[in-house]
Amino acid sequence: MTLPDPGAWGPYLVIVAMALATYLCRISGVVLMGFVPLTPRVRRGLAALPGSIVFATVLPLIERLGLAAGLALVAAILSMVLRRSELLALLVGMATVSLARAFGL
Amino acid sequence: MSHPETSSASAGPAQLTLAGMMLGLRRVSVLLPGIVVFAVAFGAAASAKGLSLLEALLMSGLVYAGVAQLVAMEIWRPEWTWGAIAGLAFVTATVNARSILQGASLQPWFARYPRLVNAFQLFVFTDANWLIGTRYRAEGGNDLGVVLGPGLCLWTVWVLATIPGYLLGSLVADPRQYGIDLVMPIFFAAMIVPLWRGRRAALPWVIAGVVALVAAKLIDGYAFIIIGALSGALAGAFLDDAA
C-alpha cells in the first residue's frame, strides 16, 4: 500500500510534522524524568545540567560565529559579575559585537 | 510523573499566580526586541520562499521555534514528498533536542503540577523560559507563572511579528548586521554568573563545553548541544561531591 502524494497539502503536512517533532522534544524530557527515581546521583546530574546546557550551547557558537561573538559573550559575563542585570549584560554584549564587527573582527 | 519530593530546595506549595506571571514578564522584557527582529526575519524568509501568509503564521504559531523555522526556510521547497517531510521533521527534532534536556532539568519542579498544566505550559516553553525558570528556581522560587507568563507573551509577540516581516519582506536586512543573532547566546552566557557555585561544580560544565566543541566539529547540525550537555550531566553525576 502506498500513500497518496502529499500534493497541495505538502506545506501544511510539513508544518504539522515540525510542530509534532518540536512538541515531543518539549514534553519528553519532563515525561521521561518522571520515570527516573531521584537518587543522589541523578540529583547531581540534574544539578550539573543547566550549566552544561549553557556551555554546550555557547562554546561551539563562539567557535562558529568568530572572535567578535566571543568578545561579546566575555563582555556580557563580566557585566553580570559587576552588576547582576541581564538587561545591562545584553546591552554591553550587543554594543561589543557591533563595535567588533564594525572594526572588521 | 510522580515521586516523593524530598529536596528542601523545592519545598513549599506548587503555585501558579498572576503575580508570578507578571514577574516572569518583567524578566523576559529585555528579550522582546530580539524576539521581534527574529520573527520579522522569519516572516521575510517565509515570503521569499513562497509560503502563504497563512502558512507562515501557522508555522510560527504551531512550531514556535525560531532556529528550527529558519532552518526549515533554508531547505523549503515548492513540492513535498513524504520522505522530504519526514526529513524536515527529523532536522527539527535535532535542532530542538536541547529542550528535552531543559525540560528534564526542571522536571522536579514541573512534576508537582497537573499533567494538563504541563502539557499546556510546555507548548510555549522555549530557551527564554528555560533560562528565566532556571534562574528563578535557583533563587528558591516556586511559582510556575514565572515560566508560563513569558511563554504566553513571547508566543503572541512571535506570531504577530511574523506578519510585518512577511509583508515588508525584502525591506528587512540581514539581522546579523545588528548583532541580533547573538541575543540568545549572550543571554545564555550571562546565565553562567547566577548559576556559578564554585570551580568544582563548574568542572562538568567545562567537560560539556569541550565535548560539544568536538562534536560540533565532527557532526553536522545541532546534535552537539545534546551530546555536550549530556556529557556534562554524566560527569556531574559521577564526579563525587562536585556539587
Chai-1 contact restraints between the chains, C-beta under 6 A:
chainA,res_idxA,chainB,res_idxB,connection_type,confidence,min_distance_angstrom,max_distance_angstrom,comment,restraint_id
A,P6,B,W80,contact,1.0,0.0,6.0,A-B,restraint_1
A,G10,B,W80,contact,1.0,0.0,6.0,A-B,restraint_2
A,P11,B,E55,contact,1.0,0.0,6.0,A-B,restraint_3
A,L13,B,I85,contact,1.0,0.0,6.0,A-B,restraint_4
A,V14,B,I85,contact,1.0,0.0,6.0,A-B,restraint_5
A,V14,B,L88,contact,1.0,0.0,6.0,A-B,restraint_6
A,I15,B,L58,contact,1.0,0.0,6.0,A-B,restraint_7
A,I15,B,M59,contact,1.0,0.0,6.0,A-B,restraint_8
A,I15,B,L62,contact,1.0,0.0,6.0,A-B,restraint_9
A,A17,B,I85,contact,1.0,0.0,6.0,A-B,restraint_10
A,A17,B,A89,contact,1.0,0.0,6.0,A-B,restraint_11
A,M18,B,V63,contact,1.0,0.0,6.0,A-B,restraint_12
A,M18,B,T92,contact,1.0,0.0,6.0,A-B,restraint_13
A,A19,B,L62,contact,1.0,0.0,6.0,A-B,restraint_14
A,A19,B,V63,contact,1.0,0.0,6.0,A-B,restraint_15
A,A21,B,A89,contact,1.0,0.0,6.0,A-B,restraint_16
A,A21,B,T92,contact,1.0,0.0,6.0,A-B,restraint_17
A,A21,B,A93,contact,1.0,0.0,6.0,A-B,restraint_18
A,T22,B,V63,contact,1.0,0.0,6.0,A-B,restraint_19
A,T22,B,A65,contact,1.0,0.0,6.0,A-B,restraint_20
A,T22,B,T92,contact,1.0,0.0,6.0,A-B,restraint_21
A,T22,B,N96,contact,1.0,0.0,6.0,A-B,restraint_22
A,C25,B,N96,contact,1.0,0.0,6.0,A-B,restraint_23
A,C25,B,A97,contact,1.0,0.0,6.0,A-B,restraint_24
A,C25,B,S99,contact,1.0,0.0,6.0,A-B,restraint_25
A,C25,B,I100,contact,1.0,0.0,6.0,A-B,restraint_26
A,R26,B,S99,contact,1.0,0.0,6.0,A-B,restraint_27
A,R26,B,L122,contact,1.0,0.0,6.0,A-B,restraint_28
A,R26,B,F125,contact,1.0,0.0,6.0,A-B,restraint_29
A,I27,B,L122,contact,1.0,0.0,6.0,A-B,restraint_30
A,S28,B,I100,contact,1.0,0.0,6.0,A-B,restraint_31
A,G29,B,I100,contact,1.0,0.0,6.0,A-B,restraint_32
A,G29,B,L101,contact,1.0,0.0,6.0,A-B,restraint_33
A,G29,B,G103,contact,1.0,0.0,6.0,A-B,restraint_34
A,G29,B,A104,contact,1.0,0.0,6.0,A-B,restraint_35
A,V30,B,G103,contact,1.0,0.0,6.0,A-B,restraint_36
A,V30,B,Q107,contact,1.0,0.0,6.0,A-B,restraint_37
A,V30,B,F110,contact,1.0,0.0,6.0,A-B,restraint_38
A,M33,B,A104,contact,1.0,0.0,6.0,A-B,restraint_39
A,M33,B,Q107,contact,1.0,0.0,6.0,A-B,restraint_40
A,G34,B,M1,contact,1.0,0.0,6.0,A-B,restraint_41
A,R41,B,A237,contact,1.0,0.0,6.0,A-B,restraint_42
A,R44,B,G236,contact,1.0,0.0,6.0,A-B,restraint_43
A,R44,B,A237,contact,1.0,0.0,6.0,A-B,restraint_44
A,R44,B,A243,contact,1.0,0.0,6.0,A-B,restraint_45
A,G45,B,A233,contact,1.0,0.0,6.0,A-B,restraint_46
A,G45,B,G236,contact,1.0,0.0,6.0,A-B,restraint_47
A,G45,B,A237,contact,1.0,0.0,6.0,A-B,restraint_48
A,L46,B,S105,contact,1.0,0.0,6.0,A-B,restraint_49
A,A47,B,A243,contact,1.0,0.0,6.0,A-B,restraint_50
A,A48,B,P204,contact,1.0,0.0,6.0,A-B,restraint_51
A,A48,B,G232,contact,1.0,0.0,6.0,A-B,restraint_52
A,A48,B,A233,contact,1.0,0.0,6.0,A-B,restraint_53
A,A48,B,G236,contact,1.0,0.0,6.0,A-B,restraint_54
A,L49,B,S105,contact,1.0,0.0,6.0,A-B,restraint_55
A,L49,B,A233,contact,1.0,0.0,6.0,A-B,restraint_56
A,P50,B,S105,contact,1.0,0.0,6.0,A-B,restraint_57
A,P50,B,T134,contact,1.0,0.0,6.0,A-B,restraint_58
A,P50,B,L195,contact,1.0,0.0,6.0,A-B,restraint_59
A,G51,B,L195,contact,1.0,0.0,6.0,A-B,restraint_60
A,G51,B,W205,contact,1.0,0.0,6.0,A-B,restraint_61
A,S52,B,P204,contact,1.0,0.0,6.0,A-B,restraint_62
A,S52,B,W205,contact,1.0,0.0,6.0,A-B,restraint_63
A,S52,B,A208,contact,1.0,0.0,6.0,A-B,restraint_64
A,S52,B,A229,contact,1.0,0.0,6.0,A-B,restraint_65
A,S52,B,G232,contact,1.0,0.0,6.0,A-B,restraint_66
A,S52,B,A233,contact,1.0,0.0,6.0,A-B,restraint_67
A,I53,B,L101,contact,1.0,0.0,6.0,A-B,restraint_68
A,I53,B,A229,contact,1.0,0.0,6.0,A-B,restraint_69
A,V54,B,F188,contact,1.0,0.0,6.0,A-B,restraint_70
A,V54,B,M191,contact,1.0,0.0,6.0,A-B,restraint_71
A,V54,B,I192,contact,1.0,0.0,6.0,A-B,restraint_72
A,F55,B,W205,contact,1.0,0.0,6.0,A-B,restraint_73
A,F55,B,A208,contact,1.0,0.0,6.0,A-B,restraint_74
A,F55,B,G209,contact,1.0,0.0,6.0,A-B,restraint_75
A,A56,B,A208,contact,1.0,0.0,6.0,A-B,restraint_76
A,A56,B,A212,contact,1.0,0.0,6.0,A-B,restraint_77
A,A56,B,I225,contact,1.0,0.0,6.0,A-B,restraint_78
A,A56,B,G228,contact,1.0,0.0,6.0,A-B,restraint_79
A,A56,B,A229,contact,1.0,0.0,6.0,A-B,restraint_80
A,T57,B,F188,contact,1.0,0.0,6.0,A-B,restraint_81
A,T57,B,I225,contact,1.0,0.0,6.0,A-B,restraint_82
A,V58,B,P185,contact,1.0,0.0,6.0,A-B,restraint_83
A,V58,B,F188,contact,1.0,0.0,6.0,A-B,restraint_84
A,V58,B,A189,contact,1.0,0.0,6.0,A-B,restraint_85
A,L59,B,G209,contact,1.0,0.0,6.0,A-B,restraint_86
A,L59,B,A212,contact,1.0,0.0,6.0,A-B,restraint_87
A,L59,B,L213,contact,1.0,0.0,6.0,A-B,restraint_88
A,P60,B,A212,contact,1.0,0.0,6.0,A-B,restraint_89
A,P60,B,L213,contact,1.0,0.0,6.0,A-B,restraint_90
A,P60,B,A216,contact,1.0,0.0,6.0,A-B,restraint_91
A,P60,B,F224,contact,1.0,0.0,6.0,A-B,restraint_92
A,L61,B,P185,contact,1.0,0.0,6.0,A-B,restraint_93
A,A69,B,L182,contact,1.0,0.0,6.0,A-B,restraint_94
A,A72,B,L182,contact,1.0,0.0,6.0,A-B,restraint_95
A,L73,B,A189,contact,1.0,0.0,6.0,A-B,restraint_96
A,A76,B,I186,contact,1.0,0.0,6.0,A-B,restraint_97
A,A76,B,A189,contact,1.0,0.0,6.0,A-B,restraint_98
A,A76,B,A190,contact,1.0,0.0,6.0,A-B,restraint_99
A,I77,B,A189,contact,1.0,0.0,6.0,A-B,restraint_100
A,I77,B,I192,contact,1.0,0.0,6.0,A-B,restraint_101
A,M80,B,A190,contact,1.0,0.0,6.0,A-B,restraint_102
A,M80,B,V193,contact,1.0,0.0,6.0,A-B,restraint_103
A,V81,B,V193,contact,1.0,0.0,6.0,A-B,restraint_104
A,E86,B,V30,contact,1.0,0.0,6.0,A-B,restraint_105
A,E86,B,A190,contact,1.0,0.0,6.0,A-B,restraint_106
A,L87,B,V30,contact,1.0,0.0,6.0,A-B,restraint_107
A,A89,B,A190,contact,1.0,0.0,6.0,A-B,restraint_108
A,L90,B,V30,contact,1.0,0.0,6.0,A-B,restraint_109
A,L90,B,I186,contact,1.0,0.0,6.0,A-B,restraint_110
A,G93,B,I186,contact,1.0,0.0,6.0,A-B,restraint_111
A,M94,B,G179,contact,1.0,0.0,6.0,A-B,restraint_112
A,V97,B,G179,contact,1.0,0.0,6.0,A-B,restraint_113
A,V97,B,L182,contact,1.0,0.0,6.0,A-B,restraint_114
A,S98,B,G179,contact,1.0,0.0,6.0,A-B,restraint_115
